[in-house]
Amino acid sequence: MVMTAPRTSGKSTVFQKVYPQLPCNPLASPAVRAIARQYPRGFLRQFPQGAVLGELQKWARITS
C-alpha cells in the first residue's frame, strides 16, 4: 500500500498507528540502504508481512 501526501504531513505516523506490528523505516541506516540498493529483491523479501518504508521516493530502484 502506498500513501501520498505533502511532506511532513504524518504519513509514516498513520501507518505506524494502523500497523504497529510492522517494522518501521528500515531504510534509516546507511548500511541497510546500501544493501537495499544492491539487492532490492532480497531486501524486500525480509519483510514478508510488510514494513513501513518512509521516503520511498528516494529508493525507486527498490520498488521497480
N, C-alpha and C positions, 0 to 999 in steps of 0.2 A: 504494500500500500504506500502511496506517495501523497504527501500533503504539501501543497504550495501555498505560500502566503508571503507577505513582506518580511524582510529581515527583522530579527529580534521581536517577532510577534508571538513567540511561545509555542511554536510547532513541536519541538522536541519535548517540551514540558507536557503538552497534551498527550503525546504518545507515551511518555513515561507514566502518566496517571492512568491511562486506559490499559496499558500493557506493562504493569510493573514487573512482571516475571521475565521480561526480555532484557538482554544486556543493552546498555545504552552507550552510544558513541564510542565504539571500539576503535574508531579511526583517530582518536585523540593522540595516541602515542606515535611519534615519528617512526619507530621501529615497525609498528603494526602497519602504518601507511606504506612503508617500503615493501613489506610482504604483500599487501593488498594490491599494490601496483604491479608487482612482478608476477603474482599468481592470483588473479582476481577470482577465478572459479574456486580454487582451493580455499581462499579466504572466506568466501560466502558459504561454502559447504560446512564450515564450523558452526553455523547458526541455522540448524535445520528447522528450528521453531521460529526463526526470525530474530531481528535485532533492530534497535532504534539507531539509525545512521544519520547523524546530523551533517549539514553542509555537504550533502552528496553531490551537488553540482560541481564541486571541486574534484570529484572522483568519477567522472563519466566513464572511464575505461572499465571500472568495476561493474557497471550496470550494462555495458554494451555486449 
